[in-house]
């Protein structure tokens, strides 16, 4: 959300925010003056969407949804007719296509067809063995967000299987390697902007990336991927994770058809991506940010790195622990003046 706030300010697009509740972190930043509503709890409903839309229109603003979370996207798509009737515009494709791409159990075939990339080997039901990664077939089940579970030992696997509904999950062989993200925005007219990100540190359990840098394309035909997605009717933000093992082999990990956590990196290396989003939604930026694709960009979330032992990817081995502390402090996404109270101390 912070990256979008910074972008909207830079191109002079007026905007308002809906905070989750009174403890929302955005209320501790300079963006608190842009908060139009504070939800009483984490739930969403159509009446709230209607109320916010009416208030935005009273201010002369268009109701535009920014697809920043899986939970929000699923609510909007599940209530598509009612939300659209309230006047909301969103950068989301048809619900069926979104479901295929976002679900870990179904996205593999479509990505393989368009890129040739394959999932790590899927283990047959009843034959799960460590090291492996247990993945939910759908990201949200019974209104609960589910995340992959990494099982390195028989004990970890046994404990994980006691906490899940096995029929809703599948298991893949563990792949050790370098995590890479393709971050893109595919516009309704078929044009796109994108950049590649190399991940260095990540919170446990596949949670948030806390240190990353821009990098080169590892050898994927991005134009073919985007053309194929456009033919299928897709438009909007699109992030795909791949893993490169020690032999250079690339494996498909997952797709997120929404904006990603380290979105602030796009402001540094590929602002054209956000320009396309704004234009696609009819937001009419007063000017466009200049493309900086050749810039060496970094992203860090220092506080997130402090909370738990992070997964280290091979790219981080080029840096000492002191280097890492410096990088986290120097590139902390919250260290800017507009979000200083949220900055981590490292």
MARFI-88055 format. One line per 2 residues: number of its first residue (from 1); their letters; for each residue x, z, y of C-alpha. Coordinates in pm, 1 decimal. Example, Ala and Ser with C-alpha at 12.3 -4.5 7.8 and 13.67 -1.06 7.14 Angstrom:
! MARFI-88055
1	AS	1230.0/780.0/-450.0; 1367.0/714.0/-106.0
***
This chain:
! MARFI-88055
1	XX	0.0/0.0/0.0; 282.0/85.3/243.5
3	XX	436.2/-262.2/208.5; 102.3/-423.1/295.2
5	XX	62.9/-194.4/598.3; 407.4/-298.8/719.6
7	XX	329.5/-664.1/663.8; -5.5/-648.9/845.8
9	XX	159.8/-480.7/1143.3; 441.9/-736.8/1150.6
11	XX	203.8/-1034.4/1162.7; -49.8/-850.4/1382.8
13	XX	-342.6/-843.4/1140.6; -577.2/-552.7/1222.5
15	XX	-665.8/-343.5/916.3; -817.5/-18.6/795.9
17	XX	-757.1/193.5/484.8; -968.4/396.0/244.0
19	XX	-786.0/712.2/137.9; -845.1/862.7/-205.6
21	XX	-914.3/1217.0/-79.4; -778.2/1478.9/159.0
23	XX	-445.3/1502.3/-22.5; -371.8/1128.2/-18.3
25	XX	-4.5/1077.8/71.6; -95.8/809.4/326.6
27	XX	-234.7/1088.8/546.9; 120.7/1218.9/591.5
29	XX	242.9/889.9/741.0; 200.0/701.9/1066.4
31	XX	-63.8/491.9/888.0; -308.6/782.5/884.7
33	XX	-466.0/650.6/1205.7; -572.2/341.4/1010.3
35	XX	-775.7/544.1/759.0; -1142.6/455.3/793.0
37	XX	-1279.6/659.7/501.2; -1165.4/939.3/274.6
39	XX	-1321.0/939.0/-72.0; -1436.3/1277.1/-198.6
41	XX	-1276.6/1216.5/-538.5; -1107.2/943.2/-741.4
43	XX	-1432.0/774.9/-843.1; -1552.4/441.2/-706.9
45	XX	-1910.4/321.7/-663.5; -2092.8/26.5/-511.7
47	XX	-2257.9/240.1/-243.3; -1915.5/337.8/-109.2
49	XX	-1806.8/-26.4/-110.9; -2117.8/-119.7/85.4
51	XX	-2065.6/160.1/337.4; -1702.1/62.5/396.8
53	XX	-1790.6/-306.1/431.4; -2055.9/-229.7/695.0
55	XX	-1812.2/-11.3/890.0; -1544.1/-280.5/883.3
57	XX	-1787.4/-541.4/1009.8; -1890.5/-306.6/1291.0
59	XX	-1524.0/-314.4/1398.0; -1513.8/-693.4/1378.9
61	XX	-1301.4/-690.8/1061.6; -1353.2/-884.1/738.6
63	XX	-1391.0/-675.8/419.9; -1089.3/-784.5/213.0
65	XX	-973.6/-603.7/-100.1; -601.8/-585.1/-171.4
67	XX	-547.3/-586.9/-550.2; -303.2/-296.9/-568.3
69	XX	-415.6/-110.2/-881.7; -553.0/-186.6/-1225.6
71	XX	-828.3/71.8/-1182.2; -950.4/-84.0/-855.1
73	XX	-934.4/-435.7/-995.3; -1131.8/-343.4/-1307.2
75	XX	-1398.7/-172.5/-1098.3; -1434.8/-476.4/-870.8
77	XX	-1446.7/-724.0/-1159.7; -1686.9/-505.3/-1356.9
79	XX	-1919.5/-492.7/-1055.7; -1840.8/-842.9/-930.9
81	XX	-2192.8/-947.8/-830.1; -2274.4/-622.9/-647.8
83	XX	-1936.2/-600.7/-470.6; -1955.5/-963.7/-360.0
85	XX	-2309.1/-904.3/-233.9; -2164.8/-629.6/-9.7
87	XX	-1949.8/-896.6/154.7; -1613.8/-818.3/-2.4
89	XX	-1353.0/-1089.0/-55.5; -1078.8/-1031.7/-314.0
91	XX	-772.3/-1210.9/-448.1; -903.9/-1187.5/-803.0
93	XX	-988.5/-1467.5/-1049.0; -1282.6/-1477.6/-1288.8
95	XX	-1319.7/-1150.6/-1484.3; -1266.0/-1313.3/-1825.6
97	XX	-934.2/-1471.4/-1724.1; -815.0/-1151.0/-1559.1
99	XX	-897.1/-957.1/-1874.9; -697.3/-1195.8/-2094.4
101	XX	-392.7/-1178.2/-1867.4; -396.3/-805.0/-1798.8
103	XX	-460.4/-690.7/-2157.1; -141.3/-631.3/-2352.8
105	XX	-312.7/-738.4/-2672.0; -411.1/-1086.2/-2548.1
107	XX	-165.2/-1194.4/-2278.2; 112.5/-1287.5/-2520.7
109	XX	-43.9/-1610.7/-2644.2; -115.6/-1753.3/-2298.1
111	XX	234.1/-1669.2/-2171.5; 392.3/-1819.8/-2483.3
113	XX	196.3/-2142.1/-2433.8; 311.8/-2173.8/-2071.5
115	XX	671.7/-2051.7/-2096.6; 778.8/-2046.4/-2461.4
117	XX	848.0/-1672.6/-2430.0; 739.4/-1453.8/-2721.0
119	XX	655.5/-1087.2/-2755.3; 899.5/-862.9/-2940.8
121	XX	798.5/-854.6/-3309.2; 456.8/-694.6/-3359.7
123	XX	455.0/-446.8/-3646.1; 165.4/-477.7/-3895.9
125	XX	-103.7/-206.8/-3885.6; -7.7/80.0/-4110.5
127	XX	358.6/-24.7/-4102.8; 472.1/115.5/-3769.8
129	XX	834.1/228.8/-3778.3; 1067.0/349.3/-3501.8
131	XX	1223.8/249.2/-3278.5; 908.9/90.3/-3141.9
133	XX	674.1/78.4/-2845.3; 307.3/160.7/-2891.4
135	XX	92.5/-39.5/-2650.9; -278.4/-12.1/-2570.3
137	XX	-469.3/-333.4/-2634.2; -644.1/-277.7/-2300.6
139	XX	-503.6/-99.1/-1994.3; -820.9/103.7/-1935.0
141	XX	-1029.1/250.2/-2217.6; -1316.3/493.4/-2156.1
143	XX	-1229.6/503.2/-1785.2; -875.4/621.3/-1860.1
145	XX	-553.6/440.1/-1770.4; -329.5/403.8/-2075.3
147	XX	46.4/347.8/-2075.8; 293.1/234.1/-2344.1
149	XX	452.2/506.6/-2555.6; 817.5/468.3/-2651.7
151	XX	895.6/611.1/-2995.3; 1265.4/626.8/-3079.5
153	XX	1238.2/858.8/-3382.6; 995.7/924.7/-3671.4
155	XX	900.5/1254.6/-3509.1; 814.6/1087.3/-3176.6
157	XX	606.2/826.7/-3359.0; 418.9/1089.8/-3558.7
159	XX	343.3/1290.7/-3243.6; 224.5/980.2/-3058.0
161	XX	-7.9/874.3/-3340.0; -177.2/1214.4/-3325.8
163	XX	-271.7/1160.0/-2960.1; -412.5/804.4/-2972.9
165	XX	-705.8/618.6/-3124.2; -497.8/393.6/-3349.2
167	XX	-749.9/106.9/-3354.4; -701.2/65.4/-2976.2
169	XX	-323.4/28.7/-3002.5; -56.4/-195.2/-3154.0
171	XX	315.9/-152.6/-3212.2; 611.9/-370.7/-3116.2
173	XX	972.7/-343.7/-3222.0; 1189.3/-181.7/-2955.5
175	XX	1405.2/-427.3/-2759.6; 1709.0/-291.3/-2580.8
177	XX	1811.8/-497.1/-2280.4; 1778.6/-578.6/-1913.4
179	XX	1432.5/-565.3/-1753.9; 1348.7/-846.0/-1510.7
181	XX	1036.4/-912.0/-1303.1; 901.6/-1240.1/-1175.0
183	XX	695.7/-1147.8/-866.4; 469.8/-1419.9/-728.0
185	XX	158.4/-1508.3/-534.1; -31.1/-1813.2/-658.9
187	XX	-264.5/-1944.1/-390.9; -602.1/-2103.9/-449.9
189	XX	-455.3/-2443.2/-353.7; -195.0/-2418.9/-630.1
191	XX	108.2/-2349.9/-410.7; 307.4/-2033.7/-471.2
193	XX	597.4/-1820.2/-352.0; 803.8/-1598.9/-578.7
195	XX	1125.6/-1406.2/-632.3; 1303.4/-1237.1/-923.0
197	XX	1379.6/-867.1/-944.2; 1635.5/-692.1/-1164.5
199	XX	1541.9/-335.1/-1255.4; 1808.0/-63.4/-1267.3
201	XX	1619.3/265.3/-1304.7; 1265.4/337.3/-1423.7
203	XX	1062.7/651.4/-1478.8; 1002.9/741.6/-1846.2
205	XX	718.3/589.4/-2043.7; 718.0/258.6/-1857.5
207	XX	608.1/422.5/-1532.1; 738.0/335.8/-1182.9
209	XX	1053.9/141.3/-1107.2; 1271.4/359.3/-882.6
211	XX	1573.8/132.3/-824.2; 1583.6/-248.0/-828.8
213	XX	1743.9/-545.9/-657.7; 1667.2/-913.1/-613.8
215	XX	1828.6/-1149.5/-861.4; 1836.1/-1510.2/-982.5
217	XX	1591.9/-1682.6/-1216.5; 1714.4/-1616.7/-1574.4
219	XX	1600.8/-1960.4/-1689.1; 1219.5/-1969.0/-1674.9
221	XX	1033.2/-2281.6/-1560.9; 828.7/-2100.2/-1297.4
223	XX	665.1/-2419.0/-1167.6; 528.3/-2495.6/-1514.6
225	XX	403.0/-2137.9/-1549.3; 225.8/-2142.3/-1214.6
227	XX	80.7/-2490.2/-1270.1; -53.7/-2378.4/-1607.0
229	XX	-208.6/-2064.3/-1460.8; -367.3/-2265.3/-1179.0
231	XX	-520.4/-2510.6/-1427.1; -676.9/-2216.2/-1606.3
233	XX	-833.3/-2101.0/-1280.3; -594.5/-1822.6/-1188.8
235	XX	-501.9/-1733.4/-831.7; -370.3/-1417.5/-670.3
237	XX	-67.7/-1189.1/-714.6; 113.3/-1220.8/-1045.0
239	XX	397.6/-1016.1/-1194.2; 551.6/-1077.5/-1534.5
241	XX	816.6/-858.8/-1699.4; 1068.3/-1004.7/-1941.4
243	XX	1355.4/-840.8/-2129.9; 1696.5/-1002.5/-2176.6
245	XX	1885.3/-858.8/-2475.4; 2262.4/-846.1/-2524.1
247	XX	2264.6/-1195.1/-2676.3; 2080.6/-1342.6/-2376.4
249	XX	1750.2/-1386.2/-2559.8; 1443.7/-1344.8/-2339.2
251	XX	1127.7/-1166.4/-2457.1; 792.2/-1137.3/-2282.8
253	XX	689.0/-775.5/-2216.8; 374.5/-771.4/-2001.7
255	XX	179.1/-924.2/-1716.0; 27.6/-748.7/-1415.1
257	XX	-215.5/-978.3/-1228.6; -201.0/-755.5/-921.5
259	XX	50.3/-636.4/-662.9; 337.6/-435.5/-810.8
261	XX	492.9/-101.5/-716.8; 817.3/-233.4/-557.8
263	XX	620.0/-474.8/-334.6; 826.7/-370.3/-32.4
265	XX	1111.5/-585.1/-167.7; 905.7/-895.3/-89.4
267	XX	927.8/-813.5/282.8; 1304.7/-850.2/255.0
269	XX	1349.1/-1143.2/18.6; 1023.1/-1341.0/5.1
271	XX	772.8/-1265.2/283.5; 619.5/-1609.4/222.8
273	XX	448.7/-1447.1/-74.5; 253.0/-1214.6/154.9
275	XX	192.7/-1494.8/402.9; 14.1/-1687.2/127.1
277	XX	-195.0/-1383.8/37.4; -305.3/-1335.6/399.0
279	XX	-391.6/-1701.2/450.9; -572.7/-1718.3/115.4
281	XX	-795.6/-1430.4/225.4; -870.0/-1581.9/566.7
283	XX	-690.1/-1301.5/750.8; -529.2/-1535.1/1009.7
285	XX	-187.9/-1381.5/1084.7; -84.2/-1448.8/1444.6
287	XX	254.3/-1565.2/1315.1; 423.2/-1598.3/976.1
289	XX	725.7/-1404.0/860.1; 1032.4/-1621.7/807.8
291	XX	1138.3/-1683.6/449.1; 1446.3/-1486.4/346.1
293	XX	1483.4/-1586.0/-20.6; 1863.3/-1589.7/-8.2
295	XX	1881.9/-1232.3/115.8; 2031.4/-970.3/-118.1
297	XX	1746.0/-721.2/-132.0; 1712.7/-370.5/-272.2
299	XX	1422.1/-139.0/-349.9; 1445.8/235.7/-412.6
301	XX	1209.0/528.3/-447.7; 1435.5/832.1/-424.5
303	XX	1170.3/1097.4/-483.2; 1049.7/918.3/-795.9
305	XX	1406.0/918.8/-928.6; 1424.5/1296.7/-888.0
307	XX	1115.5/1382.2/-1088.7; 1240.4/1306.9/-1440.1
309	XX	1529.2/1155.8/-1636.8; 1506.4/783.6/-1573.6
311	XX	1555.7/496.9/-1812.7; 1881.1/320.8/-1727.4
313	XX	1901.7/-57.2/-1762.6; 2236.2/-235.1/-1819.2
315	XX	2255.3/-354.4/-1457.2; 2300.0/4.1/-1339.4
317	XX	2623.0/41.3/-1538.7; 2808.8/-140.7/-1260.7
319	XX	2754.1/162.9/-1037.1; 2885.3/518.0/-1046.2
321	XX	2651.5/815.9/-1012.6; 2771.0/849.8/-654.3
323	XX	2689.9/482.4/-589.2; 2340.7/535.8/-728.3
325	XX	2277.1/833.5/-502.0; 2388.3/626.5/-202.5
327	XX	2166.7/332.3/-302.0; 1862.5/555.5/-352.2
329	XX	1911.9/714.8/-12.8; 1996.7/392.1/172.2
331	XX	1710.5/183.0/35.2; 1439.8/449.5/-9.2
333	XX	1107.3/275.5/55.4; 981.5/583.1/240.1
335	XX	1289.5/643.9/456.6; 1157.8/426.0/741.8
337	XX	1011.7/595.3/1047.4; 651.0/514.7/953.2
339	XX	667.5/710.7/625.2; 952.4/955.6/683.8
341	XX	762.0/1265.8/562.1; 737.3/1103.3/217.5
343	XX	1109.2/1028.1/188.8; 1296.7/1176.5/-104.6
345	XX	1605.6/1390.9/-56.7; 1881.1/1272.9/-285.2
***
